[in-house]
C-alpha cells in the first residue's frame, strides 16, 4: 500500500476507535442506550489536546511499520509486518481500551491511538497480494 492509504486508514481507524470507546463508555457507565447523536456530539466536542493526540499518535503508528521495515524487495515483510505482531497489538489495544474505560489519561489515549494506527497499517497491508508474514 502507498503511504497516503496508510495515512487515511490510520485516521479512519482512530475515529472508529474513538466511537468504540465512547459507545462502551456510555453503555457501561452512563445511560443504558447511547445514541449515535451522543457519540457524534462527543467527537465534535472532544478536547483539543485529545484531538491532536488522536491524529498524531495514529499517524505515527500508521507510518512506523514502513520505517522499521523499509521496502528493499517486493516482499519487505519482517517482524514489523507480521501476523504475530498484529495479534499481540490487538491484545494490547483491548487492554488499553479496558484501562481507558476505568481511567482516561492522555498517556493511555496516546497508546490507544498509536496502536490503532499501527493495527490499521497491518490490516491494510494484509489486504495486499504480499500479505503479512
C-alpha positions, 0 to 999 in steps of 0.5 A: 500500500502507498503511504497516503492509504496508510495515512487515511486508514490510520485516521479512519481507524482512530475515529472508529476507535474513538466511537468504540470507546465512547459507545462502551463508555456510555453503555457501561457507565452512563445511560443504558442506550447511547445514541449515535447523536451522543457519540457524534456530539462527543467527537465534535466536542472532544478536547483539543489536546485529545484531538491532536493526540488522536491524529498524531499518535495514529499517524505515527503508528500508521507510518512506523511499520514502513520505517522499521521495515523499509521496502528493499524487495517486493516482499519487505515483510519482517517482524514489523509486518507480521501476523504475530505482531498484529495479534499481540497489538490487538491484545494490547489495544483491548487492554488499553481500551479496558484501562481507558474505560476505568481511567482516561489519561492522555498517556493511555489515549496516546497508546490507544491511538498509536496502536490503532494506527499501527493495527490499521497499517497491518490490516491494510497491508494484509489486504495486499497480494504480499500479505503479512508474514 
